[in-house]
Each structure stands twice: as C-alpha cells, then as structure tokens.
Amino acid sequence: MAPIHNLCSQIQNSFLWKFGRIAVPNSTTNRAICQILYEEGFLSGMSSGDETGPYQRGVEVPVTPENVARRKIWLDLKYRNGEPVLKKIRAVSIPSRRVFASVEELQAIAAARRASPLLKGQAVGQVTVLNTPYGIIELKEALKKEVGGEVLCMAA
C-alpha cells in the first residue's frame, strides 16, 4: 500500500504554497484517494503523466518497465477567491498505527460524534476516505453498503 501520509502532506503543503498543479506518485491507492477528492470538489482536475508533465488528452501511454517508475498523477488544485478549497487533509491510519472502524463507529462519525480517541466526528463539508472490501470509498458510500474498514484520511 502506498504511504497515505506522504500523499496527504504533499497535497496539504501544496495548497499552503498556493501551487496550481502538482504531481504525486502513481499508485492504485493514491489514484483512488485523489479521485474521491476530485469527485467531492476539492480538486479541479486530475490526469496521468510523467515527471515532465501530464499526458495530452486522449493519448494513452502504455505502462512499460521503462516508464513505470516515472508515472505520476497530476492534480489541479482548486481555489476560491484566492483561498484553498481544501483547508486540511490528514492521514488517520499510518503504518505504525492502523485505525479500523466498524459500521457503528462510522455511523457515529457521520453523526458528528467521536467514535474513539483517534476518530473524531465528521464536520460539515468534511470527507472521510476508507479502505473496505469494496475498495477505497468515501464514508457515505460505506454507510450505504453497511461495511466498515480502515480509515485512511480525512479532508476538510
């Protein structure tokens, strides 16, 4: 699994420095988390590329042993009136402290109640990303499917 805390800190720091576009390492986990952030409106765009920049629209570059290490996910950061849309993103589960939540704990988080010392309630406009048997999904979708899982990160 890709280091979630690296992705979160890279996105957080890029918003603080008001970058327009950043490149993050390409992995299945990173792509799924970035896709959720894009769908929830925290990012204005997302595309594949390498370290030189994103690939042109409609051009699909095959994965080969020569380019697999250079592949990146390019994220277009979103700002409103000069202020970042994403104020804070933090990794909840890290390799030395994995955090899992049952369906009941996820319901408490969604109701803005503290589920455990490590799991605070979700505020309005906040997104919680989970790793479940259905893949990496957002809290609302996990509650619809009535499934718990590892709490990867929270973004607001």
DSSP file (Angstrom, degrees, kcal/mol; ACC not computed):
  #  RESIDUE AA STRUCTURE BP1 BP2  ACC     N-H-->O    O-->H-N    N-H-->O    O-->H-N    TCO  KAPPA ALPHA  PHI   PSI    X-CA   Y-CA   Z-CA
    1    1 A M              0   0    0      0, 0.0     3,-0.0     0, 0.0    26,-0.0   0.000 360.0 360.0 360.0 139.4    0.0    0.0    0.0
    2    2 A A        -     0   0    0      1,-0.1     2,-0.9     2,-0.0     3,-0.1  -0.362 360.0 -94.7 -68.2 148.0    1.2    3.5   -0.9
    3    3 A P     >  -     0   0    0      0, 0.0     4,-1.4     0, 0.0     3,-0.5  -0.532  37.8-168.2 -69.2 107.0    2.2    5.7    2.0
    4    4 A I  H  > S+     0   0    0     -2,-0.9     4,-2.7     1,-0.2     5,-0.2   0.867  82.5  61.0 -64.3 -38.2   -1.0    7.7    2.6
    5    5 A H  H  > S+     0   0    0      1,-0.2     4,-2.3     2,-0.2    -1,-0.2   0.836 102.0  53.1 -63.2 -31.1    0.7   10.2    4.9
    6    6 A N  H  > S+     0   0    0     -3,-0.5     4,-2.3     2,-0.2    -1,-0.2   0.924 110.2  47.2 -67.1 -43.5    3.1   11.3    2.1
    7    7 A L  H  X S+     0   0    0     -4,-1.4     4,-2.4     2,-0.2     5,-0.2   0.938 113.6  48.1 -61.2 -47.4    0.1   12.0   -0.2
    8    8 A C  H  X S+     0   0    0     -4,-2.7     4,-2.6     1,-0.2    -2,-0.2   0.922 113.8  45.4 -62.2 -45.6   -1.7   13.9    2.5
    9    9 A S  H  X S+     0   0    0     -4,-2.3     4,-2.6    -5,-0.2     5,-0.2   0.871 111.9  52.5 -68.7 -34.5    1.2   16.1    3.4
   10   10 A Q  H  X S+     0   0    0     -4,-2.3     4,-1.9    -5,-0.2    -2,-0.2   0.925 113.6  43.0 -66.0 -43.5    2.2   16.7   -0.2
   11   11 A I  H  X S+     0   0    0     -4,-2.4     4,-2.0     2,-0.2    -2,-0.2   0.930 115.3  49.7 -66.5 -45.0   -1.4   17.9   -1.0
   12   12 A Q  H  X S+     0   0    0     -4,-2.6     4,-2.0    -5,-0.2    -2,-0.2   0.935 113.4  45.3 -59.1 -49.1   -1.6   20.0    2.2
   13   13 A N  H  X S+     0   0    0     -4,-2.6     4,-2.0     1,-0.2    -1,-0.2   0.854 109.8  55.1 -66.5 -34.7    1.7   21.7    1.7
   14   14 A S  H  <>S+     0   0    0     -4,-1.9     5,-2.5    -5,-0.2     4,-0.2   0.878 108.3  48.4 -67.0 -36.8    1.0   22.4   -2.0
   15   15 A F  H ><5S+     0   0    0     -4,-2.0     3,-1.0     3,-0.2    -2,-0.2   0.897 109.6  53.0 -67.3 -39.5   -2.2   24.2   -1.0
   16   16 A L  H 3<5S+     0   0    0     -4,-2.0    -2,-0.2     1,-0.3    -1,-0.2   0.873 111.9  44.8 -63.1 -35.9   -0.3   26.2    1.6
   17   17 A W  T 3<5S-     0   0    0     -4,-2.0    -1,-0.3    -5,-0.1    -2,-0.2   0.431 112.2-124.9 -86.9   0.7    2.2   27.3   -1.0
   18   18 A K  T < 5 +     0   0    0     -3,-1.0    -3,-0.2    -4,-0.2     2,-0.1   0.865  43.9 174.6  58.6  42.0   -0.7   28.0   -3.4
   19   19 A F      < -     0   0    0     -5,-2.5    -1,-0.2     1,-0.1     3,-0.1  -0.467  27.5-148.7 -72.2 150.9    0.6   25.8   -6.2
   20   20 A G  S    S+     0   0    0      1,-0.3    57,-2.0    -2,-0.1     2,-0.3   0.829  78.1  12.9 -88.7 -37.0   -1.7   25.4   -9.2
   21   21 A R  E     -A   76   0A   0     55,-0.2    -1,-0.3    -7,-0.0     2,-0.3  -0.999  65.9-177.6-144.9 138.5   -0.7   21.9  -10.3
   22   22 A I  E     -A   75   0A   0     53,-2.2    53,-2.9    -2,-0.3     2,-0.5  -0.911  20.0-133.7-133.0 161.0    1.3   19.2   -8.5
   23   23 A A  E     -A   74   0A   0     -2,-0.3    51,-0.2    51,-0.2    -2,-0.0  -0.969  21.4-174.6-116.5 129.9    2.5   15.7   -9.3
   24   24 A V  E     -A   73   0A   0     49,-2.6    49,-2.8    -2,-0.5   -17,-0.0  -0.863  40.0 -82.5-118.3 156.0    2.0   12.8   -6.8
   25   25 A P  E     -A   72   0A   0      0, 0.0     2,-0.6     0, 0.0    47,-0.2  -0.255  46.8-116.6 -58.2 142.4    3.3    9.2   -7.2
   26   26 A N        +     0   0    0     45,-1.2     2,-0.3    42,-0.1    45,-0.1  -0.728  55.2 135.8 -85.7 117.7    1.1    7.0   -9.3
   27   27 A S     >  -     0   0    0     -2,-0.6     4,-2.6     1,-0.1     5,-0.2  -0.962  63.8-109.9-150.6 162.9   -0.3    4.1   -7.3
   28   28 A T  H  > S+     0   0    0     -2,-0.3     4,-2.1     2,-0.2     5,-0.1   0.902 119.1  48.2 -62.0 -41.4   -3.8    2.5   -7.2
   29   29 A T  H  > S+     0   0    0      2,-0.2     4,-2.4     1,-0.2     5,-0.2   0.943 112.7  46.6 -65.6 -49.2   -4.3    3.8   -3.6
   30   30 A N  H  > S+     0   0    0      1,-0.2     4,-2.7     2,-0.2     5,-0.2   0.908 112.2  51.4 -60.5 -42.1   -3.2    7.4   -4.5
   31   31 A R  H  X S+     0   0    0     -4,-2.6     4,-2.2     1,-0.2    -1,-0.2   0.905 110.6  48.3 -62.7 -41.5   -5.4    7.4   -7.6
   32   32 A A  H  X S+     0   0    0     -4,-2.1     4,-1.9     2,-0.2    -2,-0.2   0.913 113.3  46.5 -66.8 -42.3   -8.5    6.2   -5.7
   33   33 A I  H  X S+     0   0    0     -4,-2.4     4,-2.3     2,-0.2    -2,-0.2   0.928 114.0  47.7 -65.4 -44.7   -8.0    8.8   -2.9
   34   34 A C  H  X S+     0   0    0     -4,-2.7     4,-2.3     1,-0.2    -2,-0.2   0.865 108.8  55.1 -64.8 -35.8   -7.4   11.6   -5.5
   35   35 A Q  H  X S+     0   0    0     -4,-2.2     4,-2.7    -5,-0.2    -1,-0.2   0.902 108.5  48.2 -63.4 -40.8  -10.5   10.5   -7.4
   36   36 A I  H  X S+     0   0    0     -4,-1.9     4,-2.1     2,-0.2    -2,-0.2   0.927 111.5  49.5 -64.8 -44.3  -12.6   10.8   -4.3
   37   37 A L  H  <>S+     0   0    0     -4,-2.3     5,-2.6     1,-0.2     6,-0.9   0.877 112.8  48.6 -62.1 -36.8  -11.1   14.3   -3.6
   38   38 A Y  H ><5S+     0   0    0     -4,-2.3     3,-1.2     4,-0.2    -2,-0.2   0.933 111.6  48.1 -67.1 -46.5  -11.9   15.3   -7.2
   39   39 A E  H 3<5S+     0   0    0     -4,-2.7    -2,-0.2     1,-0.3    -1,-0.2   0.813 110.0  52.9 -65.4 -29.9  -15.5   14.0   -7.1
   40   40 A E  T 3<5S-     0   0    0     -4,-2.1    -1,-0.3    -5,-0.2    -2,-0.2   0.477 120.3-108.3 -86.0  -2.0  -16.1   15.8   -3.8
   41   41 A G  T < 5S+     0   0    0     -3,-1.2    -3,-0.2    -4,-0.3    -2,-0.1   0.621  87.5 115.4  91.7  14.2  -14.9   19.1   -5.3
   42   42 A F  S   <S+     0   0    0     -5,-2.6    36,-0.9    -6,-0.2     2,-0.3   0.709  77.1  44.5 -86.4 -20.5  -11.6   19.6   -3.5
   43   43 A L  E     -B   77   0A   0     -6,-0.9    34,-0.2    34,-0.2    -2,-0.2  -0.928  65.5-152.5-122.2 147.1   -9.6   19.3   -6.8
   44   44 A S  E    S+     0   0A   0     32,-2.6     2,-0.3    -2,-0.3    33,-0.2   0.634  77.1   1.7 -93.9 -14.1  -10.4   20.9  -10.2
   45   45 A G  E     -B   76   0A   0     31,-1.2    31,-2.5     2,-0.0     2,-0.3  -0.989  52.0-164.1-167.2 160.6   -8.7   18.3  -12.3
   46   46 A M  E     +B   75   0A   0     -2,-0.3     2,-0.3    29,-0.2    29,-0.2  -0.961  19.2 159.0-153.1 130.0   -6.8   15.1  -12.4
   47   47 A S  E     -B   74   0A   0     27,-2.4    27,-3.5    -2,-0.3     2,-0.2  -0.978  35.2-110.2-150.2 161.4   -4.7   13.5  -15.1
   48   48 A S  E     +B   73   0A   0     -2,-0.3     7,-2.7    25,-0.2     2,-0.3  -0.565  50.4 125.0 -89.3 156.5   -2.0   10.9  -15.7
   49   49 A G  E     -BC  72  54A   0     23,-1.9    23,-2.8     5,-0.3     2,-0.2  -0.947  48.3 -96.8-176.5-163.0    1.5   11.8  -16.8
   50   50 A D  E >   - C   0  53A   0      3,-2.1     3,-1.1    -2,-0.3    21,-0.2  -0.603  57.1 -73.1-126.6-167.2    5.2   11.5  -16.1
   51   51 A E  T 3  S+     0   0    0     19,-0.4    20,-0.1     1,-0.3   -28,-0.0   0.687 127.7  58.0 -68.6 -14.6    7.7   13.8  -14.3
   52   52 A T  T 3  S-     0   0    0      1,-0.3    -1,-0.3     0, 0.0    -3,-0.0   0.712 122.5 -70.0 -85.8 -20.4    7.7   16.3  -17.2
   53   53 A G  E <   -C   50   0A   0     -3,-1.1    -3,-2.1    19,-0.0    -1,-0.3  -0.866  65.4 -45.2 152.9 175.3    4.0   16.9  -17.2
   54   54 A P  E     -C   49   0A   0      0, 0.0    -5,-0.3     0, 0.0     2,-0.1  -0.359  59.8-107.1 -71.1 152.2    0.6   15.4  -17.8
   55   55 A Y        -     0   0    0     -7,-2.7     3,-0.1     1,-0.1    -7,-0.1  -0.396  44.2 -92.2 -72.2 156.1   -0.1   13.5  -21.0
   56   56 A Q    >   -     0   0    0      1,-0.1     3,-1.9    -2,-0.1    -1,-0.1  -0.364  52.7 -88.1 -68.4 149.7   -2.2   15.1  -23.7
   57   57 A R  T 3  S+     0   0    0      1,-0.3    -1,-0.1    -3,-0.1     3,-0.1  -0.325 113.2  16.1 -59.2 135.5   -5.9   14.4  -23.6
   58   58 A G  T 3  S+     0   0    0      1,-0.2     2,-0.6    -3,-0.1    -1,-0.3   0.298  96.1 115.7  85.2  -9.9   -6.9   11.3  -25.5
   59   59 A V    <   -     0   0    0     -3,-1.9     2,-0.6     2,-0.0    -1,-0.2  -0.841  48.5-163.6 -96.3 119.1   -3.3   10.0  -25.6
   60   60 A E        -     0   0    0     -2,-0.6    -3,-0.0    -3,-0.1    -4,-0.0  -0.906   2.6-159.5-105.3 115.9   -3.0    6.7  -23.7
   61   61 A V        -     0   0    0     -2,-0.6    -6,-0.0     1,-0.0   -12,-0.0  -0.838  20.6-126.4 -95.7 122.6    0.7    5.8  -22.9
   62   62 A P        -     0   0    0      0, 0.0     2,-0.5     0, 0.0     5,-0.1  -0.320  23.2-109.9 -68.5 150.9    1.1    2.1  -22.2
   63   63 A V        +     0   0    0      3,-0.1     5,-0.0     2,-0.0     0, 0.0  -0.706  46.2 170.4 -82.1 123.6    2.8    1.1  -19.0
   64   64 A T    >>  -     0   0    0     -2,-0.5     4,-1.5     1,-0.0     3,-0.7  -0.862  49.2-105.9-126.8 162.8    6.2   -0.4  -19.7
   65   65 A P  T 34 S+     0   0    0      0, 0.0     4,-0.3     0, 0.0    -1,-0.0   0.785 119.6  56.5 -59.2 -25.1    9.1   -1.4  -17.4
   66   66 A E  T 34 S+     0   0    0      1,-0.2     4,-0.1     2,-0.1     3,-0.1   0.821 117.8  28.7 -76.5 -30.5   11.0    1.7  -18.6
   67   67 A N  T X> S+     0   0    0     -3,-0.7     4,-0.8     1,-0.1     3,-0.6   0.461  91.4  93.9-111.0  -0.7    8.3    4.2  -17.7
   68   68 A V  T 3< S+     0   0    0     -4,-1.5     3,-0.5     1,-0.2   -42,-0.1   0.865  88.9  47.3 -64.6 -35.6    6.5    2.6  -14.7
   69   69 A A  T 34 S+     0   0    0     -4,-0.3    -1,-0.2     1,-0.2   -43,-0.1   0.711 111.3  52.0 -77.4 -19.5    8.7    4.4  -12.1
   70   70 A R  T <4 S+     0   0    0     -3,-0.6   -19,-0.4    -4,-0.1    -1,-0.2   0.528  80.7 115.9 -94.2  -6.5    8.3    7.8  -13.8
   71   71 A R     <  +     0   0    0     -4,-0.8   -45,-1.2    -3,-0.5     2,-0.3  -0.394  42.3 179.8 -69.3 139.7    4.5    7.8  -13.9
   72   72 A K  E     -AB  25  49A   0    -23,-2.8   -23,-1.9   -47,-0.2     2,-0.6  -0.901  30.7-126.1-134.0 160.2    2.7   10.5  -11.9
   73   73 A I  E     -AB  24  48A   0    -49,-2.8   -49,-2.6    -2,-0.3     2,-0.6  -0.966  27.4-148.8-106.0 121.6   -0.8   11.7  -11.2
   74   74 A W  E     -AB  23  47A   0    -27,-3.5   -27,-2.4    -2,-0.6     2,-0.5  -0.819  12.6-164.3 -96.0 124.7   -1.1   15.4  -11.9
   75   75 A L  E     -AB  22  46A   0    -53,-2.9   -53,-2.2    -2,-0.6     2,-0.7  -0.918  13.3-147.6-112.0 130.5   -3.6   17.2   -9.7
   76   76 A D  E     -AB  21  45A   0    -31,-2.5   -32,-2.6    -2,-0.5   -31,-1.2  -0.878  25.5-137.7 -94.1 116.3   -5.0   20.7  -10.5
   77   77 A L  E     - B   0  43A   0    -57,-2.0     2,-0.4    -2,-0.7   -34,-0.2  -0.461  12.8-133.3 -79.1 147.3   -5.6   22.3   -7.1
   78   78 A K        -     0   0    0    -36,-0.9     7,-2.2    -2,-0.1     8,-0.5  -0.850  23.0-179.4-109.5 133.0   -8.8   24.3   -6.6
   79   79 A Y  E     -D   84   0B   0     -2,-0.4     2,-0.4     5,-0.2   -36,-0.0  -0.946  13.8-157.8-127.8 149.0   -9.0   27.8   -5.1
   80   80 A R  E >  S-D   83   0B   0      3,-3.1     3,-1.8    -2,-0.3    -2,-0.0  -0.979  82.3 -16.1-129.4 118.3  -12.0   30.0   -4.4
   81   81 A N  T 3  S-     0   0    0     -2,-0.4    -1,-0.1     1,-0.3     0, 0.0   0.860 128.5 -54.8  54.9  39.3  -11.3   33.8   -4.1
   82   82 A G  T 3  S+     0   0    0      1,-0.2    -1,-0.3   -64,-0.0    -3,-0.0   0.388 118.0 110.1  80.0  -4.1   -7.6   33.1   -3.6
   83   83 A E  E <  S-D   80   0B   0     -3,-1.8    -3,-3.1     1,-0.0    -1,-0.2  -0.840  76.1-106.2-105.3 140.9   -8.2   30.7   -0.7
   84   84 A P  E     -D   79   0B   0      0, 0.0    -5,-0.2     0, 0.0    -1,-0.0  -0.381  15.1-145.8 -65.2 139.3   -7.7   26.9   -1.0
   85   85 A V  S    S+     0   0    0     -7,-2.2     2,-0.9   -43,-0.2    -6,-0.1   0.879  92.6  62.6 -69.5 -38.4  -10.8   24.8   -1.1
   86   86 A L        +     0   0    0     -8,-0.5    -1,-0.2   -44,-0.3     3,-0.1  -0.801  63.3 174.3 -90.8 106.8   -9.1   22.1    0.8
   87   87 A K        +     0   0    0     -2,-0.9     2,-0.3     1,-0.3    -1,-0.2   0.871  64.9   4.1 -81.5 -38.8   -8.2   23.6    4.2
   88   88 A K        +     0   0    0      2,-0.0    68,-3.0     0, 0.0     2,-0.4  -0.987  53.3 179.0-152.8 137.0   -6.8   20.4    5.9
   89   89 A I  E     +E  155   0C   0     -2,-0.3     2,-0.4    66,-0.2    66,-0.2  -0.995  14.5 177.5-135.5 133.1   -6.1   16.8    5.0
   90   90 A R  E     -E  154   0C   0     64,-2.5    64,-2.2    -2,-0.4     2,-0.4  -0.995  30.3-121.6-140.0 143.7   -4.7   14.4    7.5
   91   91 A A  E     -E  153   0C   0     -2,-0.4    62,-0.3    62,-0.2     3,-0.1  -0.691  23.9-178.0 -79.7 128.8   -3.8   10.7    7.4
   92   92 A V  S    S+     0   0    0     60,-2.1     2,-0.5    -2,-0.4    60,-0.2   0.880  71.3  48.0 -91.3 -50.6   -5.7    8.8   10.1
   93   93 A S        +     0   0    0     59,-1.0     5,-0.2    58,-0.7    -1,-0.2  -0.828  69.6 173.6 -96.8 124.5   -4.2    5.4    9.6
   94   94 A I  B >   -I   97   0D   0      3,-1.9     3,-1.4    -2,-0.5    -2,-0.0  -0.819  47.1 -98.7-123.3 164.9   -0.4    5.2    9.3
   95   95 A P  T 3  S+     0   0    0      0, 0.0     3,-0.3     0, 0.0    -1,-0.0   0.838 124.0  45.0 -56.7 -34.5    1.8    2.1    9.1
   96   96 A S  T 3  S+     0   0    0      1,-0.3     2,-0.2    -3,-0.0    -3,-0.0   0.609 125.6  31.5 -84.8 -10.6    2.7    2.2   12.8
   97   97 A R  B <  S-I   94   0D   0     -3,-1.4    -3,-1.9     2,-0.0     2,-0.3  -0.683  73.1-169.3-148.7  88.1   -0.9    2.8   13.9
   98   98 A R        -     0   0    0     -3,-0.3     2,-0.5    -5,-0.2    -5,-0.1  -0.636   9.9-155.0 -80.9 134.5   -3.6    1.3   11.7
   99   99 A V        -     0   0    0     -2,-0.3    52,-2.4    52,-0.3     2,-0.3  -0.952  12.3-176.8-118.1 120.4   -7.1    2.6   12.5
  100  100 A F  E     -F  150   0C   0     -2,-0.5     2,-0.4    50,-0.3    50,-0.2  -0.848   5.8-161.9-114.4 151.8  -10.2    0.5   11.7
  101  101 A A  E     -F  149   0C   0     48,-2.5    48,-1.9    -2,-0.3     2,-0.1  -0.998   9.7-140.8-136.9 136.7  -13.8    1.4   12.2
  102  102 A S     >  -     0   0    0     -2,-0.4     4,-2.3    46,-0.2     5,-0.2  -0.290  39.1 -97.2 -81.9 175.3  -16.9   -0.8   12.3
  103  103 A V  H  > S+     0   0    0      1,-0.2     4,-2.2     2,-0.2     5,-0.2   0.895 126.2  52.6 -62.0 -40.0  -20.2    0.3   10.8
  104  104 A E  H  > S+     0   0    0      1,-0.2     4,-1.7     2,-0.2    -1,-0.2   0.903 109.8  47.8 -63.9 -41.2  -21.4    1.5   14.2
  105  105 A E  H  > S+     0   0    0      1,-0.2     4,-2.2     2,-0.2    -1,-0.2   0.882 110.5  52.1 -67.2 -37.2  -18.3    3.7   14.6
  106  106 A L  H  X S+     0   0    0     -4,-2.3     4,-2.4     1,-0.2    -2,-0.2   0.872 107.1  52.8 -66.5 -35.8  -18.8    5.0   11.1
  107  107 A Q  H  X S+     0   0    0     -4,-2.2     4,-1.5     2,-0.2    -1,-0.2   0.882 109.0  50.1 -65.0 -37.5  -22.4    6.0   11.9
  108  108 A A  H  <>S+     0   0    0     -4,-1.7     5,-2.9     2,-0.2    -2,-0.2   0.909 110.3  49.8 -66.0 -41.6  -21.1    7.9   14.9
  109  109 A I  H ><5S+     0   0    0     -4,-2.2    13,-3.2     1,-0.2     3,-1.7   0.924 110.3  50.1 -61.9 -44.3  -18.5    9.7   12.8
  110  110 A A  H 3<5S+     0   0    0     -4,-2.4    -1,-0.2     1,-0.3    -2,-0.2   0.801 107.0  55.1 -65.4 -28.6  -21.2   10.6   10.2
  111  111 A A  T 3<5S-     0   0    0     -4,-1.5    -1,-0.3    -5,-0.2    -2,-0.2   0.248 121.3-109.2 -87.9  13.0  -23.4   11.9   13.1
  112  112 A A  T < 5S+     0   0    0     -3,-1.7     2,-0.3     1,-0.3     9,-0.3   0.788  77.8 130.5  64.6  31.0  -20.5   14.2   14.2
  113  113 A R      < -     0   0    0     -5,-2.9     2,-0.4     7,-0.2    -1,-0.3  -0.862  67.0-104.6-111.0 150.9  -19.8   12.2   17.3
  114  114 A R        -     0   0    0     -2,-0.3     6,-0.2     1,-0.2    -5,-0.1  -0.595  30.5-173.5 -73.4 126.7  -16.5   10.9   18.5
  115  115 A A        -     0   0    0      4,-2.1    -1,-0.2    -2,-0.4     5,-0.1   0.761  67.5 -18.1 -92.6 -29.7  -16.2    7.2   17.8
  116  116 A S  B >  S-J  119   0E   0      3,-1.4     3,-0.6   -11,-0.1    -1,-0.3  -0.944  80.9 -82.6-162.1 173.6  -12.9    6.6   19.5
  117  117 A P  T 3  S+     0   0    0      0, 0.0     3,-0.1     0, 0.0    -3,-0.0   0.804 131.4  40.1 -58.4 -26.7   -9.9    8.6   20.7
  118  118 A L  T 3  S+     0   0    0      1,-0.2     2,-0.7     2,-0.0   -19,-0.0   0.613 107.8  68.0 -95.8 -13.8   -8.5    8.6   17.2
  119  119 A L  B <   -J  116   0E   0     -3,-0.6    -4,-2.1     3,-0.0    -3,-1.4  -0.876  64.2-172.8-116.2 102.7  -11.8    9.1   15.3
  120  120 A K        -     0   0    0     -2,-0.7    -7,-0.2    -6,-0.2    -6,-0.1  -0.449  36.8 -86.6 -84.6 163.3  -13.4   12.4   15.7
  121  121 A G        -     0   0    0     -9,-0.3     2,-0.4    -2,-0.1   -12,-0.2  -0.327  45.8-105.8 -67.7 152.7  -16.9   13.2   14.3
  122  122 A Q        -     0   0    0    -13,-3.2     2,-0.1    -9,-0.2    -1,-0.1  -0.680  33.4-146.9 -84.4 128.5  -17.2   14.4   10.7
  123  123 A A    >   -     0   0    0     -2,-0.4     3,-1.8     1,-0.1     2,-0.2  -0.364  37.6 -73.4 -85.9 170.4  -17.9   18.1   10.3
  124  124 A V  T 3  S+     0   0    0      1,-0.3    -1,-0.1    -2,-0.1     3,-0.1  -0.450 122.1  17.1 -64.2 132.8  -20.0   19.7    7.5
  125  125 A G  T 3  S+     0   0    0      1,-0.3     2,-0.3    -2,-0.2    -1,-0.3   0.516  97.2 128.8  82.1   5.4  -18.1   19.6    4.3
  126  126 A Q    <   -     0   0    0     -3,-1.8     2,-0.4    28,-0.0    -1,-0.3  -0.688  44.9-151.9 -95.6 148.8  -15.6   17.0    5.5
  127  127 A V  E     -G  155   0C   0     28,-3.3    28,-2.9    -2,-0.3     2,-0.5  -0.970   3.2-161.1-121.7 133.5  -14.7   13.8    3.6
  128  128 A T  E     -G  154   0C   0     -2,-0.4    11,-1.8    26,-0.2     2,-0.5  -0.973   9.6-154.1-115.8 126.0  -13.6   10.6    5.2
  129  129 A V  E     -GH 153 138C   0     24,-2.9    23,-2.1    -2,-0.5    24,-1.2  -0.859  14.6-172.2-105.2 130.8  -11.8    8.1    3.0
  130  130 A L  E     -GH 151 137C   0      7,-3.3     7,-2.1    -2,-0.5     2,-0.6  -0.882  24.8-138.8-123.5 151.0  -11.9    4.4    3.9
  131  131 A N  E     +GH 150 136C   0     19,-2.8    19,-2.2    -2,-0.3     5,-0.2  -0.952  41.4 161.1-105.9 113.7  -10.3    1.2    2.6
  132  132 A T  E >   - H   0 135C   0      3,-2.6     3,-1.9    -2,-0.6    17,-0.1  -0.659  59.3 -91.7-123.5 175.2  -13.0   -1.5    2.6
  133  133 A P  T 3  S+     0   0    0      0, 0.0     3,-0.1     0, 0.0    16,-0.1   0.722 127.6  58.4 -61.5 -18.6  -13.6   -4.9    1.0
  134  134 A Y  T 3  S-     0   0    0      1,-0.4     2,-0.2     3,-0.0    -3,-0.0   0.383 121.8-103.7 -88.0   2.7  -15.3   -2.9   -1.8
  135  135 A G  E <   -H  132   0C   0     -3,-1.9    -3,-2.6     2,-0.1     2,-0.7  -0.659  66.4 -24.1 106.3-165.7  -12.1   -0.9   -2.4
  136  136 A I  E    S+H  131   0C   0     -5,-0.2     2,-0.3    -2,-0.2    -5,-0.2  -0.759  79.0 157.6 -87.8 116.3  -11.3    2.7   -1.4
  137  137 A I  E     -H  130   0C   0     -7,-2.1    -7,-3.3    -2,-0.7     2,-0.2  -0.848  41.3 -98.5-136.7 168.3  -14.5    4.6   -0.9
  138  138 A E  E  >  -H  129   0C   0     -2,-0.3     4,-1.9    -9,-0.2     3,-0.4  -0.483  40.6-105.2 -87.0 160.7  -16.0    7.6    0.9
  139  139 A L  H  > S+     0   0    0    -11,-1.8     4,-2.3     1,-0.2     5,-0.2   0.865 117.3  55.0 -55.6 -44.1  -17.8    7.4    4.2
  140  140 A K  H  > S+     0   0    0      1,-0.2     4,-1.8     2,-0.2    -1,-0.2   0.905 109.8  46.9 -59.3 -41.9  -21.3    7.9    2.7
  141  141 A E  H  > S+     0   0    0     -3,-0.4     4,-2.0     2,-0.2    -1,-0.2   0.871 109.8  53.3 -69.3 -36.4  -20.8    5.0    0.3
  142  142 A A  H  X>S+     0   0    0     -4,-1.9     5,-2.1     1,-0.2     4,-0.6   0.882 108.8  50.0 -65.2 -37.8  -19.5    2.8    3.1
  143  143 A L  H  <5S+     0   0    0     -4,-2.3     3,-0.4     3,-0.2    -1,-0.2   0.878 108.4  52.4 -68.9 -36.3  -22.6    3.5    5.1
  144  144 A K  H  <5S+     0   0    0     -4,-1.8    -2,-0.2     1,-0.2    -1,-0.2   0.897 115.2  41.3 -62.9 -39.3  -24.9    2.7    2.1
  145  145 A K  H  <5S-     0   0    0     -4,-2.0    -1,-0.2     2,-0.1    -2,-0.2   0.497 108.1-130.4 -86.1  -3.9  -23.1   -0.6    1.7
  146  146 A E  T  <5 +     0   0    0     -4,-0.6     2,-0.4    -3,-0.4    -3,-0.2   0.946  59.8 135.5  52.5  56.9  -23.1   -1.2    5.5
  147  147 A V      < -     0   0    0     -5,-2.1    -1,-0.2   -45,-0.1     2,-0.1  -0.990  41.4-152.3-135.4 141.7  -19.4   -2.0    5.6
  148  148 A G        +     0   0    0     -2,-0.4     2,-0.3    -5,-0.0   -46,-0.2  -0.389  26.5 144.1 -97.7-178.1  -16.6   -0.9    7.9
  149  149 A G  E     -F  101   0C   0    -48,-1.9   -48,-2.5   -17,-0.1     2,-0.4  -0.989  50.0 -35.9 171.8-168.3  -12.9   -0.7    7.1
  150  150 A E  E     -FG 100 131C   0    -19,-2.2   -19,-2.8    -2,-0.3     2,-0.8  -0.654  50.8-132.6 -81.8 130.1   -9.6    1.1    7.6
  151  151 A V  E     + G   0 130C   0    -52,-2.4   -58,-0.7    -2,-0.4   -52,-0.3  -0.750  29.0 177.1 -84.8 109.1   -9.9    4.9    7.9
  152  152 A L  E     -     0   0C   0    -23,-2.1   -60,-2.1    -2,-0.8   -59,-1.0   0.957  53.5 -24.7 -81.2 -54.5   -7.2    6.2    5.6
  153  153 A C  E     -EG  91 129C   0    -24,-1.2   -24,-2.9   -62,-0.3     2,-0.4  -0.982  45.4-137.8-157.2 164.8   -7.6   10.0    5.8
  154  154 A M  E     -EG  90 128C   0    -64,-2.2   -64,-2.5    -2,-0.3     2,-0.4  -0.995  19.1-170.0-129.2 136.4  -10.0   12.9    6.5
  155  155 A A  E      EG  89 127C   0    -28,-2.9   -28,-3.3    -2,-0.4   -66,-0.2  -0.974 360.0 360.0-129.2 141.4  -10.2   16.1    4.4
  156  156 A A              0   0    0    -68,-3.0   -67,-0.2    -2,-0.4    -1,-0.1   0.305 360.0 360.0-139.9 360.0  -12.0   19.3    5.1
